[in-house]
Amino acid sequence: MDDAYLEAVLDLVEAIPPGRAMTYGTVAEVVADRFAAAGDRPRGGPRQVGQVMARAGSGVAWWRVVDASGAPPARHLHRALDELRAEGTPLVADGTRVALRRAIWFPDDVPTAD
């Protein structure tokens, strides 16, 4: 994994507003689109985003990145849910995962296809 990819992932995660969330897959897609828009080859996927978060994500709001079902990382589930609740992030009725339909966030600068 190269430094440019790592920085791109961390920069995007850092931009997620409190009370909102993105999935690993969405982070990967946005980062790939940004690389492509800059004329570079897209790289990485959800697993690579997870690797970045596991290795270097402690300095950003890592709890705002969840899996496709809205579940935070199992290894840090209780801390992540505490952080999400404190930020007012919408959760499903049983409180175990993010209600993605209400909480999903997309940055404004994602390139669009013409």
Biopython code that builds the backbone (N, CA, C, O; Angstrom):
import numpy as np
from Bio.PDB.StructureBuilder import StructureBuilder

atoms = [
    (1, "MET", "N", (0.854, -1.167, 0.000)),
    (1, "MET", "CA", (0.000, 0.000, 0.000)),
    (1, "MET", "C", (0.903, 1.234, 0.000)),
    (1, "MET", "O", (1.834, 1.340, 0.798)),
    (2, "ASP", "N", (0.613, 2.155, -0.901)),
    (2, "ASP", "CA", (1.489, 3.319, -1.006)),
    (2, "ASP", "C", (1.001, 4.470, -0.124)),
    (2, "ASP", "O", (-0.145, 4.500, 0.323)),
    (3, "ASP", "N", (1.914, 5.414, 0.110)),
    (3, "ASP", "CA", (1.612, 6.543, 0.985)),
    (3, "ASP", "C", (0.504, 7.431, 0.440)),
    (3, "ASP", "O", (-0.299, 7.956, 1.212)),
    (4, "ALA", "N", (0.446, 7.609, -0.882)),
    (4, "ALA", "CA", (-0.587, 8.465, -1.471)),
    (4, "ALA", "C", (-1.979, 7.898, -1.190)),
    (4, "ALA", "O", (-2.906, 8.643, -0.875)),
    (5, "TYR", "N", (-2.120, 6.581, -1.306)),
    (5, "TYR", "CA", (-3.411, 5.952, -1.030)),
    (5, "TYR", "C", (-3.766, 6.103, 0.443)),
    (5, "TYR", "O", (-4.893, 6.464, 0.783)),
    (6, "LEU", "N", (-2.816, 5.828, 1.303)),
    (6, "LEU", "CA", (-3.037, 5.940, 2.744)),
    (6, "LEU", "C", (-3.494, 7.357, 3.095)),
    (6, "LEU", "O", (-4.473, 7.532, 3.821)),
    (7, "GLU", "N", (-2.802, 8.348, 2.593)),
    (7, "GLU", "CA", (-3.158, 9.742, 2.876)),
    (7, "GLU", "C", (-4.533, 10.102, 2.318)),
    (7, "GLU", "O", (-5.301, 10.810, 2.970)),
    (8, "ALA", "N", (-4.847, 9.620, 1.120)),
    (8, "ALA", "CA", (-6.149, 9.913, 0.520)),
    (8, "ALA", "C", (-7.284, 9.340, 1.360)),
    (8, "ALA", "O", (-8.301, 10.002, 1.568)),
    (9, "VAL", "N", (-7.113, 8.112, 1.842)),
    (9, "VAL", "CA", (-8.130, 7.492, 2.693)),
    (9, "VAL", "C", (-8.282, 8.273, 3.992)),
    (9, "VAL", "O", (-9.398, 8.604, 4.391)),
    (10, "LEU", "N", (-7.174, 8.567, 4.647)),
    (10, "LEU", "CA", (-7.242, 9.280, 5.929)),
    (10, "LEU", "C", (-7.819, 10.681, 5.765)),
    (10, "LEU", "O", (-8.583, 11.135, 6.616)),
    (11, "ASP", "N", (-7.465, 11.372, 4.685)),
    (11, "ASP", "CA", (-8.026, 12.708, 4.439)),
    (11, "ASP", "C", (-9.540, 12.651, 4.272)),
    (11, "ASP", "O", (-10.262, 13.496, 4.801)),
    (12, "LEU", "N", (-10.013, 11.651, 3.534)),
    (12, "LEU", "CA", (-11.455, 11.514, 3.331)),
    (12, "LEU", "C", (-12.159, 11.187, 4.637)),
    (12, "LEU", "O", (-13.186, 11.789, 4.950)),
    (13, "VAL", "N", (-11.628, 10.251, 5.400)),
    (13, "VAL", "CA", (-12.260, 9.878, 6.671)),
    (13, "VAL", "C", (-12.276, 11.074, 7.620)),
    (13, "VAL", "O", (-13.240, 11.273, 8.359)),
    (14, "GLU", "N", (-11.223, 11.856, 7.597)),
    (14, "GLU", "CA", (-11.164, 13.036, 8.445)),
    (14, "GLU", "C", (-12.257, 14.054, 8.083)),
    (14, "GLU", "O", (-12.686, 14.833, 8.934)),
    (15, "ALA", "N", (-12.695, 14.046, 6.843)),
    (15, "ALA", "CA", (-13.712, 14.993, 6.376)),
    (15, "ALA", "C", (-15.140, 14.565, 6.693)),
    (15, "ALA", "O", (-16.060, 15.370, 6.555)),
    (16, "ILE", "N", (-15.348, 13.321, 7.112)),
    (16, "ILE", "CA", (-16.713, 12.860, 7.432)),
    (16, "ILE", "C", (-17.209, 13.658, 8.640)),
    (16, "ILE", "O", (-16.572, 13.651, 9.693)),
    (17, "PRO", "N", (-18.335, 14.339, 8.491)),
    (17, "PRO", "CA", (-18.834, 15.154, 9.611)),
    (17, "PRO", "C", (-19.352, 14.295, 10.771)),
    (17, "PRO", "O", (-19.779, 13.158, 10.566)),
    (18, "PRO", "N", (-19.312, 14.842, 11.980)),
    (18, "PRO", "CA", (-19.906, 14.139, 13.121)),
    (18, "PRO", "C", (-21.378, 13.844, 12.834)),
    (18, "PRO", "O", (-22.087, 14.655, 12.239)),
    (19, "GLY", "N", (-21.817, 12.666, 13.270)),
    (19, "GLY", "CA", (-23.199, 12.263, 13.062)),
    (19, "GLY", "C", (-23.460, 11.608, 11.720)),
    (19, "GLY", "O", (-24.594, 11.234, 11.420)),
    (20, "ARG", "N", (-22.429, 11.465, 10.915)),
    (20, "ARG", "CA", (-22.551, 10.853, 9.598)),
    (20, "ARG", "C", (-21.569, 9.691, 9.507)),
    (20, "ARG", "O", (-20.708, 9.542, 10.374)),
    (21, "ALA", "N", (-21.688, 8.866, 8.465)),
    (21, "ALA", "CA", (-20.823, 7.699, 8.302)),
    (21, "ALA", "C", (-20.642, 7.383, 6.823)),
    (21, "ALA", "O", (-21.427, 7.813, 5.978)),
    (22, "MET", "N", (-19.604, 6.630, 6.532)),
    (22, "MET", "CA", (-19.365, 6.091, 5.187)),
    (22, "MET", "C", (-19.019, 4.619, 5.358)),
    (22, "MET", "O", (-18.526, 4.205, 6.408)),
    (23, "THR", "N", (-19.277, 3.838, 4.328)),
    (23, "THR", "CA", (-18.870, 2.439, 4.350)),
    (23, "THR", "C", (-17.445, 2.328, 3.806)),
    (23, "THR", "O", (-16.957, 3.234, 3.129)),
    (24, "TYR", "N", (-16.794, 1.226, 4.103)),
    (24, "TYR", "CA", (-15.454, 0.972, 3.562)),
    (24, "TYR", "C", (-15.489, 1.026, 2.039)),
    (24, "TYR", "O", (-14.585, 1.572, 1.406)),
    (25, "GLY", "N", (-16.537, 0.457, 1.462)),
    (25, "GLY", "CA", (-16.666, 0.434, 0.010)),
    (25, "GLY", "C", (-16.853, 1.819, -0.585)),
    (25, "GLY", "O", (-16.285, 2.126, -1.633)),
    (26, "THR", "N", (-17.639, 2.652, 0.070)),
    (26, "THR", "CA", (-17.851, 4.009, -0.420)),
    (26, "THR", "C", (-16.566, 4.819, -0.327)),
    (26, "THR", "O", (-16.241, 5.572, -1.244)),
    (27, "VAL", "N", (-15.835, 4.673, 0.766)),
    (27, "VAL", "CA", (-14.537, 5.350, 0.891)),
    (27, "VAL", "C", (-13.636, 4.921, -0.260)),
    (27, "VAL", "O", (-12.994, 5.759, -0.892)),
    (28, "ALA", "N", (-13.585, 3.625, -0.534)),
    (28, "ALA", "CA", (-12.735, 3.117, -1.615)),
    (28, "ALA", "C", (-13.146, 3.701, -2.966)),
    (28, "ALA", "O", (-12.286, 4.077, -3.762)),
    (29, "GLU", "N", (-14.457, 3.780, -3.232)),
    (29, "GLU", "CA", (-14.934, 4.320, -4.505)),
    (29, "GLU", "C", (-14.586, 5.796, -4.656)),
    (29, "GLU", "O", (-14.138, 6.221, -5.722)),
    (30, "VAL", "N", (-14.785, 6.574, -3.610)),
    (30, "VAL", "CA", (-14.489, 8.008, -3.679)),
    (30, "VAL", "C", (-12.994, 8.230, -3.889)),
    (30, "VAL", "O", (-12.598, 9.065, -4.702)),
    (31, "VAL", "N", (-12.170, 7.490, -3.163)),
    (31, "VAL", "CA", (-10.716, 7.625, -3.327)),
    (31, "VAL", "C", (-10.308, 7.226, -4.743)),
    (31, "VAL", "O", (-9.495, 7.909, -5.365)),
    (32, "ALA", "N", (-10.860, 6.135, -5.257)),
    (32, "ALA", "CA", (-10.543, 5.702, -6.622)),
    (32, "ALA", "C", (-10.951, 6.768, -7.635)),
    (32, "ALA", "O", (-10.206, 7.040, -8.576)),
    (33, "ASP", "N", (-12.125, 7.376, -7.452)),
    (33, "ASP", "CA", (-12.583, 8.436, -8.350)),
    (33, "ASP", "C", (-11.642, 9.636, -8.311)),
    (33, "ASP", "O", (-11.368, 10.254, -9.340)),
    (34, "ARG", "N", (-11.154, 9.957, -7.124)),
    (34, "ARG", "CA", (-10.233, 11.093, -7.004)),
    (34, "ARG", "C", (-8.914, 10.809, -7.723)),
    (34, "ARG", "O", (-8.368, 11.690, -8.388)),
    (35, "PHE", "N", (-8.411, 9.605, -7.594)),
    (35, "PHE", "CA", (-7.175, 9.241, -8.303)),
    (35, "PHE", "C", (-7.408, 9.295, -9.811)),
    (35, "PHE", "O", (-6.580, 9.817, -10.558)),
    (36, "ALA", "N", (-8.537, 8.755, -10.247)),
    (36, "ALA", "CA", (-8.849, 8.747, -11.683)),
    (36, "ALA", "C", (-8.996, 10.170, -12.215)),
    (36, "ALA", "O", (-8.518, 10.474, -13.308)),
    (37, "ALA", "N", (-9.655, 11.045, -11.452)),
    (37, "ALA", "CA", (-9.850, 12.431, -11.879)),
    (37, "ALA", "C", (-8.521, 13.171, -11.985)),
    (37, "ALA", "O", (-8.396, 14.119, -12.760)),
    (38, "ALA", "N", (-7.537, 12.744, -11.215)),
    (38, "ALA", "CA", (-6.209, 13.366, -11.256)),
    (38, "ALA", "C", (-5.330, 12.738, -12.329)),
    (38, "ALA", "O", (-4.159, 13.094, -12.462)),
    (39, "GLY", "N", (-5.891, 11.803, -13.097)),
    (39, "GLY", "CA", (-5.128, 11.159, -14.163)),
    (39, "GLY", "C", (-4.281, 9.998, -13.697)),
    (39, "GLY", "O", (-3.455, 9.483, -14.452)),
    (40, "ASP", "N", (-4.478, 9.582, -12.462)),
    (40, "ASP", "CA", (-3.728, 8.448, -11.917)),
    (40, "ASP", "C", (-4.627, 7.219, -11.956)),
    (40, "ASP", "O", (-5.849, 7.336, -12.052)),
    (41, "ARG", "N", (-4.024, 6.061, -11.883)),
    (41, "ARG", "CA", (-4.837, 4.849, -11.905)),
    (41, "ARG", "C", (-5.560, 4.679, -10.563)),
    (41, "ARG", "O", (-4.962, 4.869, -9.505)),
    (42, "PRO", "N", (-6.844, 4.321, -10.613)),
    (42, "PRO", "CA", (-7.570, 4.055, -9.371)),
    (42, "PRO", "C", (-6.930, 2.882, -8.642)),
    (42, "PRO", "O", (-6.357, 1.995, -9.274)),
    (43, "ARG", "N", (-7.021, 2.873, -7.353)),
    (43, "ARG", "CA", (-6.438, 1.771, -6.594)),
    (43, "ARG", "C", (-7.227, 1.510, -5.320)),
    (43, "ARG", "O", (-7.921, 2.387, -4.805)),
    (44, "GLY", "N", (-7.106, 0.302, -4.833)),
    (44, "GLY", "CA", (-7.689, -0.071, -3.561)),
    (44, "GLY", "C", (-9.172, -0.387, -3.619)),
    (44, "GLY", "O", (-9.882, -0.017, -4.554)),
    (45, "GLY", "N", (-9.600, -1.071, -2.604)),
    (45, "GLY", "CA", (-10.996, -1.440, -2.437)),
    (45, "GLY", "C", (-11.326, -1.420, -0.956)),
    (45, "GLY", "O", (-10.531, -0.929, -0.155)),
    (46, "PRO", "N", (-12.478, -1.942, -0.576)),
    (46, "PRO", "CA", (-12.876, -1.921, 0.833)),
    (46, "PRO", "C", (-11.854, -2.563, 1.775)),
    (46, "PRO", "O", (-11.625, -2.060, 2.875)),
    (47, "ARG", "N", (-11.250, -3.655, 1.355)),
    (47, "ARG", "CA", (-10.265, -4.309, 2.226)),
    (47, "ARG", "C", (-9.044, -3.432, 2.464)),
    (47, "ARG", "O", (-8.497, -3.394, 3.566)),
    (48, "GLN", "N", (-8.622, -2.728, 1.417)),
    (48, "GLN", "CA", (-7.471, -1.839, 1.570)),
    (48, "GLN", "C", (-7.816, -0.662, 2.482)),
    (48, "GLN", "O", (-6.977, -0.215, 3.264)),
    (49, "VAL", "N", (-9.041, -0.166, 2.382)),
    (49, "VAL", "CA", (-9.484, 0.894, 3.288)),
    (49, "VAL", "C", (-9.433, 0.366, 4.719)),
    (49, "VAL", "O", (-8.964, 1.058, 5.622)),
    (50, "GLY", "N", (-9.912, -0.845, 4.923)),
    (50, "GLY", "CA", (-9.844, -1.457, 6.252)),
    (50, "GLY", "C", (-8.425, -1.583, 6.765)),
    (50, "GLY", "O", (-8.170, -1.370, 7.951)),
    (51, "GLN", "N", (-7.496, -1.930, 5.880)),
    (51, "GLN", "CA", (-6.089, -2.025, 6.271)),
    (51, "GLN", "C", (-5.542, -0.666, 6.674)),
    (51, "GLN", "O", (-4.828, -0.551, 7.670)),
    (52, "VAL", "N", (-5.873, 0.360, 5.906)),
    (52, "VAL", "CA", (-5.430, 1.712, 6.254)),
    (52, "VAL", "C", (-5.970, 2.088, 7.624)),
    (52, "VAL", "O", (-5.230, 2.593, 8.469)),
    (53, "MET", "N", (-7.249, 1.845, 7.846)),
    (53, "MET", "CA", (-7.852, 2.219, 9.118)),
    (53, "MET", "C", (-7.223, 1.451, 10.283)),
    (53, "MET", "O", (-6.994, 2.016, 11.352)),
    (54, "ALA", "N", (-6.947, 0.170, 10.072)),
    (54, "ALA", "CA", (-6.347, -0.640, 11.133)),
    (54, "ALA", "C", (-4.916, -0.206, 11.443)),
    (54, "ALA", "O", (-4.498, -0.208, 12.601)),
    (55, "ARG", "N", (-4.175, 0.162, 10.416)),
    (55, "ARG", "CA", (-2.756, 0.506, 10.597)),
    (55, "ARG", "C", (-2.520, 1.957, 10.988)),
    (55, "ARG", "O", (-1.619, 2.255, 11.773)),
    (56, "ALA", "N", (-3.334, 2.865, 10.438)),
    (56, "ALA", "CA", (-3.011, 4.279, 10.600)),
    (56, "ALA", "C", (-4.215, 5.154, 10.920)),
    (56, "ALA", "O", (-4.094, 6.379, 10.918)),
    (57, "GLY", "N", (-5.350, 4.571, 11.191)),
    (57, "GLY", "CA", (-6.567, 5.350, 11.360)),
    (57, "GLY", "C", (-6.846, 5.873, 12.752)),
    (57, "GLY", "O", (-7.895, 6.478, 12.969)),
    (58, "SER", "N", (-5.957, 5.667, 13.697)),
    (58, "SER", "CA", (-6.251, 6.082, 15.068)),
    (58, "SER", "C", (-6.311, 7.597, 15.234)),
    (58, "SER", "O", (-6.870, 8.082, 16.218)),
    (59, "GLY", "N", (-5.750, 8.349, 14.300)),
    (59, "GLY", "CA", (-5.758, 9.798, 14.408)),
    (59, "GLY", "C", (-6.973, 10.465, 13.789)),
    (59, "GLY", "O", (-7.110, 11.686, 13.859)),
    (60, "VAL", "N", (-7.848, 9.687, 13.190)),
    (60, "VAL", "CA", (-9.071, 10.225, 12.586)),
    (60, "VAL", "C", (-10.276, 9.549, 13.242)),
    (60, "VAL", "O", (-10.118, 8.624, 14.038)),
    (61, "ALA", "N", (-11.466, 10.011, 12.908)),
    (61, "ALA", "CA", (-12.691, 9.455, 13.497)),
    (61, "ALA", "C", (-13.032, 8.123, 12.826)),
    (61, "ALA", "O", (-13.983, 8.033, 12.050)),
    (62, "TRP", "N", (-12.253, 7.106, 13.132)),
    (62, "TRP", "CA", (-12.364, 5.781, 12.518)),
    (62, "TRP", "C", (-13.747, 5.161, 12.701)),
    (62, "TRP", "O", (-14.181, 4.355, 11.878)),
    (63, "TRP", "N", (-14.436, 5.531, 13.773)),
    (63, "TRP", "CA", (-15.756, 4.944, 14.064)),
    (63, "TRP", "C", (-16.812, 5.365, 13.047)),
    (63, "TRP", "O", (-17.893, 4.779, 12.999)),
    (64, "ARG", "N", (-16.508, 6.368, 12.238)),
    (64, "ARG", "CA", (-17.452, 6.817, 11.207)),
    (64, "ARG", "C", (-17.374, 5.982, 9.934)),
    (64, "ARG", "O", (-18.127, 6.221, 8.989)),
    (65, "VAL", "N", (-16.474, 5.009, 9.900)),
    (65, "VAL", "CA", (-16.358, 4.098, 8.752)),
    (65, "VAL", "C", (-16.879, 2.740, 9.196)),
    (65, "VAL", "O", (-16.372, 2.144, 10.146)),
    (66, "VAL", "N", (-17.899, 2.261, 8.495)),
    (66, "VAL", "CA", (-18.590, 1.036, 8.891)),
    (66, "VAL", "C", (-18.678, 0.082, 7.705)),
    (66, "VAL", "O", (-18.384, 0.458, 6.570)),
    (67, "ASP", "N", (-19.080, -1.142, 7.974)),
    (67, "ASP", "CA", (-19.234, -2.086, 6.861)),
    (67, "ASP", "C", (-20.553, -1.830, 6.134)),
    (67, "ASP", "O", (-21.313, -0.937, 6.509)),
    (68, "ALA", "N", (-20.811, -2.600, 5.117)),
    (68, "ALA", "CA", (-21.970, -2.375, 4.249)),
    (68, "ALA", "C", (-23.304, -2.514, 4.980)),
    (68, "ALA", "O", (-24.318, -2.000, 4.509)),
    (69, "SER", "N", (-23.318, -3.194, 6.111)),
    (69, "SER", "CA", (-24.553, -3.320, 6.884)),
    (69, "SER", "C", (-24.694, -2.206, 7.915)),
    (69, "SER", "O", (-25.717, -2.112, 8.593)),
    (70, "GLY", "N", (-23.669, -1.359, 8.034)),
    (70, "GLY", "CA", (-23.682, -0.283, 9.022)),
    (70, "GLY", "C", (-22.985, -0.641, 10.318)),
    (70, "GLY", "O", (-22.964, 0.164, 11.250)),
    (71, "ALA", "N", (-22.412, -1.840, 10.395)),
    (71, "ALA", "CA", (-21.760, -2.277, 11.627)),
    (71, "ALA", "C", (-20.350, -1.707, 11.744)),
    (71, "ALA", "O", (-19.579, -1.751, 10.786)),
    (72, "PRO", "N", (-20.012, -1.173, 12.914)),
    (72, "PRO", "CA", (-18.649, -0.712, 13.159)),
    (72, "PRO", "C", (-17.703, -1.911, 13.275)),
    (72, "PRO", "O", (-18.157, -3.055, 13.318)),
    (73, "PRO", "N", (-16.401, -1.657, 13.325)),
    (73, "PRO", "CA", (-15.445, -2.755, 13.461)),
    (73, "PRO", "C", (-15.742, -3.596, 14.710)),
    (73, "PRO", "O", (-15.847, -3.057, 15.812)),
    (74, "ALA", "N", (-15.872, -4.886, 14.538)),
    (74, "ALA", "CA", (-16.223, -5.784, 15.651)),
    (74, "ALA", "C", (-15.223, -5.689, 16.797)),
    (74, "ALA", "O", (-15.603, -5.772, 17.965)),
    (75, "ARG", "N", (-13.976, -5.517, 16.473)),
    (75, "ARG", "CA", (-12.921, -5.468, 17.495)),
    (75, "ARG", "C", (-13.074, -4.264, 18.429)),
    (75, "ARG", "O", (-12.635, -4.302, 19.579)),
    (76, "HIS", "N", (-13.697, -3.202, 17.927)),
    (76, "HIS", "CA", (-13.873, -1.976, 18.708)),
    (76, "HIS", "C", (-15.344, -1.575, 18.776)),
    (76, "HIS", "O", (-15.667, -0.390, 18.868)),
    (77, "LEU", "N", (-16.222, -2.554, 18.732)),
    (77, "LEU", "CA", (-17.652, -2.312, 18.623)),
    (77, "LEU", "C", (-18.185, -1.368, 19.695)),
    (77, "LEU", "O", (-18.848, -0.385, 19.364)),
    (78, "HIS", "N", (-17.916, -1.638, 20.961)),
    (78, "HIS", "CA", (-18.503, -0.851, 22.038)),
    (78, "HIS", "C", (-18.002, 0.588, 22.026)),
    (78, "HIS", "O", (-18.781, 1.522, 22.214)),
    (79, "ARG", "N", (-16.708, 0.766, 21.805)),
    (79, "ARG", "CA", (-16.168, 2.131, 21.746)),
    (79, "ARG", "C", (-16.750, 2.882, 20.548)),
    (79, "ARG", "O", (-17.131, 4.047, 20.664)),
    (80, "ALA", "N", (-16.818, 2.205, 19.395)),
    (80, "ALA", "CA", (-17.356, 2.848, 18.196)),
    (80, "ALA", "C", (-18.813, 3.260, 18.418)),
    (80, "ALA", "O", (-19.194, 4.383, 18.087)),
    (81, "LEU", "N", (-19.618, 2.375, 18.966)),
    (81, "LEU", "CA", (-21.023, 2.706, 19.207)),
    (81, "LEU", "C", (-21.162, 3.850, 20.204)),
    (81, "LEU", "O", (-22.041, 4.697, 20.051)),
    (82, "ASP", "N", (-20.306, 3.886, 21.222)),
    (82, "ASP", "CA", (-20.321, 5.005, 22.169)),
    (82, "ASP", "C", (-20.020, 6.322, 21.462)),
    (82, "ASP", "O", (-20.691, 7.326, 21.702)),
    (83, "GLU", "N", (-19.010, 6.320, 20.590)),
    (83, "GLU", "CA", (-18.640, 7.526, 19.837)),
    (83, "GLU", "C", (-19.776, 7.945, 18.904)),
    (83, "GLU", "O", (-20.112, 9.127, 18.824)),
    (84, "LEU", "N", (-20.361, 6.986, 18.207)),
    (84, "LEU", "CA", (-21.447, 7.284, 17.278)),
    (84, "LEU", "C", (-22.660, 7.859, 18.019)),
    (84, "LEU", "O", (-23.269, 8.827, 17.562)),
    (85, "ARG", "N", (-23.004, 7.264, 19.153)),
    (85, "ARG", "CA", (-24.123, 7.778, 19.946)),
    (85, "ARG", "C", (-23.844, 9.202, 20.423)),
    (85, "ARG", "O", (-24.721, 10.065, 20.372)),
    (86, "ALA", "N", (-22.614, 9.438, 20.887)),
    (86, "ALA", "CA", (-22.246, 10.765, 21.392)),
    (86, "ALA", "C", (-22.361, 11.836, 20.306)),
    (86, "ALA", "O", (-22.646, 12.997, 20.600)),
    (87, "GLU", "N", (-22.139, 11.442, 19.053)),
    (87, "GLU", "CA", (-22.234, 12.383, 17.938)),
    (87, "GLU", "C", (-23.649, 12.519, 17.395)),
    (87, "GLU", "O", (-23.904, 13.360, 16.532)),
    (88, "GLY", "N", (-24.568, 11.701, 17.892)),
    (88, "GLY", "CA", (-25.939, 11.747, 17.411)),
    (88, "GLY", "C", (-26.146, 11.047, 16.083)),
    (88, "GLY", "O", (-27.098, 11.345, 15.362)),
    (89, "THR", "N", (-25.266, 10.124, 15.756)),
    (89, "THR", "CA", (-25.392, 9.369, 14.508)),
    (89, "THR", "C", (-26.631, 8.480, 14.582)),
    (89, "THR", "O", (-26.820, 7.770, 15.569)),
    (90, "PRO", "N", (-27.473, 8.510, 13.556)),
    (90, "PRO", "CA", (-28.652, 7.631, 13.567)),
    (90, "PRO", "C", (-28.243, 6.155, 13.593)),
    (90, "PRO", "O", (-27.420, 5.710, 12.793)),
    (91, "LEU", "N", (-28.819, 5.426, 14.507)),
    (91, "LEU", "CA", (-28.572, 3.985, 14.626)),
    (91, "LEU", "C", (-29.874, 3.247, 14.374)),
    (91, "LEU", "O", (-30.956, 3.826, 14.475)),
    (92, "VAL", "N", (-29.768, 1.964, 14.046)),
    (92, "VAL", "CA", (-30.963, 1.135, 13.898)),
    (92, "VAL", "C", (-31.619, 0.967, 15.264)),
    (92, "VAL", "O", (-31.023, 1.295, 16.290)),
    (93, "ALA", "N", (-32.836, 0.459, 15.274)),
    (93, "ALA", "CA", (-33.634, 0.374, 16.499)),
    (93, "ALA", "C", (-32.923, -0.317, 17.656)),
    (93, "ALA", "O", (-33.053, 0.113, 18.802)),
    (94, "ASP", "N", (-32.170, -1.386, 17.374)),
    (94, "ASP", "CA", (-31.510, -2.096, 18.481)),
    (94, "ASP", "C", (-30.169, -1.465, 18.864)),
    (94, "ASP", "O", (-29.507, -1.946, 19.784)),
    (95, "GLY", "N", (-29.760, -0.395, 18.172)),
    (95, "GLY", "CA", (-28.559, 0.352, 18.530)),
    (95, "GLY", "C", (-27.239, -0.313, 18.218)),
    (95, "GLY", "O", (-26.205, 0.119, 18.726)),
    (96, "THR", "N", (-27.237, -1.358, 17.392)),
    (96, "THR", "CA", (-26.008, -2.111, 17.145)),
    (96, "THR", "C", (-25.266, -1.713, 15.875)),
    (96, "THR", "O", (-24.141, -2.156, 15.645)),
    (97, "ARG", "N", (-25.896, -0.872, 15.047)),
    (97, "ARG", "CA", (-25.231, -0.445, 13.816)),
    (97, "ARG", "C", (-25.834, 0.870, 13.338)),
    (97, "ARG", "O", (-26.897, 1.295, 13.791)),
    (98, "VAL", "N", (-25.127, 1.493, 12.418)),
    (98, "VAL", "CA", (-25.557, 2.774, 11.873)),
    (98, "VAL", "C", (-26.739, 2.564, 10.927)),
    (98, "VAL", "O", (-26.767, 1.600, 10.163)),
    (99, "ALA", "N", (-27.704, 3.465, 10.983)),
    (99, "ALA", "CA", (-28.824, 3.478, 10.045)),
    (99, "ALA", "C", (-28.326, 4.215, 8.801)),
    (99, "ALA", "O", (-28.467, 5.433, 8.692)),
    (100, "LEU", "N", (-27.752, 3.475, 7.879)),
    (100, "LEU", "CA", (-27.063, 4.078, 6.746)),
    (100, "LEU", "C", (-27.964, 4.951, 5.876)),
    (100, "LEU", "O", (-27.495, 5.959, 5.347)),
    (101, "ARG", "N", (-29.207, 4.610, 5.712)),
    (101, "ARG", "CA", (-30.087, 5.433, 4.872)),
    (101, "ARG", "C", (-30.178, 6.863, 5.384)),
    (101, "ARG", "O", (-30.372, 7.795, 4.603)),
    (102, "ARG", "N", (-30.039, 7.037, 6.685)),
    (102, "ARG", "CA", (-30.109, 8.377, 7.277)),
    (102, "ARG", "C", (-28.732, 8.977, 7.540)),
    (102, "ARG", "O", (-28.594, 10.199, 7.591)),
    (103, "ALA", "N", (-27.724, 8.147, 7.704)),
    (103, "ALA", "CA", (-26.417, 8.651, 8.140)),
    (103, "ALA", "C", (-25.352, 8.697, 7.055)),
    (103, "ALA", "O", (-24.309, 9.321, 7.253)),
    (104, "ILE", "N", (-25.583, 8.052, 5.912)),
    (104, "ILE", "CA", (-24.525, 7.973, 4.895)),
    (104, "ILE", "C", (-24.134, 9.383, 4.442)),
    (104, "ILE", "O", (-24.978, 10.270, 4.311)),
    (105, "TRP", "N", (-22.839, 9.561, 4.207)),
    (105, "TRP", "CA", (-22.311, 10.854, 3.785)),
    (105, "TRP", "C", (-21.480, 10.676, 2.529)),
    (105, "TRP", "O", (-20.698, 9.732, 2.411)),
    (106, "PHE", "N", (-21.659, 11.593, 1.598)),
    (106, "PHE", "CA", (-20.856, 11.640, 0.380)),
    (106, "PHE", "C", (-20.250, 13.037, 0.284)),
    (106, "PHE", "O", (-20.956, 14.027, 0.480)),
    (107, "PRO", "N", (-18.969, 13.132, -0.012)),
    (107, "PRO", "CA", (-18.372, 14.465, -0.156)),
    (107, "PRO", "C", (-18.922, 15.168, -1.400)),
    (107, "PRO", "O", (-19.356, 14.522, -2.355)),
    (108, "ASP", "N", (-18.896, 16.481, -1.368)),
    (108, "ASP", "CA", (-19.421, 17.272, -2.478)),
    (108, "ASP", "C", (-18.540, 17.235, -3.729)),
    (108, "ASP", "O", (-19.015, 17.518, -4.830)),
    (109, "ASP", "N", (-17.269, 16.890, -3.567)),
    (109, "ASP", "CA", (-16.341, 16.999, -4.685)),
    (109, "ASP", "C", (-16.087, 15.689, -5.427)),
    (109, "ASP", "O", (-15.070, 15.557, -6.108)),
    (110, "VAL", "N", (-16.988, 14.728, -5.306)),
    (110, "VAL", "CA", (-16.812, 13.466, -6.021)),
    (110, "VAL", "C", (-17.035, 13.726, -7.507)),
    (110, "VAL", "O", (-18.088, 14.235, -7.893)),
    (111, "PRO", "N", (-16.055, 13.383, -8.347)),
    (111, "PRO", "CA", (-16.246, 13.606, -9.786)),
    (111, "PRO", "C", (-17.444, 12.817, -10.309)),
    (111, "PRO", "O", (-17.711, 11.701, -9.863)),
    (112, "THR", "N", (-18.151, 13.407, -11.248)),
    (112, "THR", "CA", (-19.286, 12.721, -11.845)),
    (112, "THR", "C", (-18.988, 12.429, -13.305)),
    (112, "THR", "O", (-18.224, 13.149, -13.948)),
    (113, "ALA", "N", (-19.586, 11.381, -13.818)),
    (113, "ALA", "CA", (-19.396, 11.026, -15.219)),
    (113, "ALA", "C", (-20.216, 11.970, -16.082)),
    (113, "ALA", "O", (-21.350, 12.303, -15.738)),
    (114, "ASP", "N", (-19.659, 12.395, -17.181)),
    (114, "ASP", "CA", (-20.386, 13.302, -18.102)),
    (114, "ASP", "C", (-21.163, 12.527, -19.124)),
    (114, "ASP", "O", (-21.829, 13.120, -19.973)),
]
sb = StructureBuilder()
sb.init_structure("model")
sb.init_model(0)
sb.init_chain("A")
sb.init_seg("    ")
for serial, (resi, resn, name, xyz) in enumerate(atoms, 1):
    if name == "N":
        sb.init_residue(resn, " ", resi, " ")
    sb.init_atom(name, np.array(xyz, "f"), 0.0, 1.0, " ", f" {name:<3s}", serial, name[0])
structure = sb.get_structure()
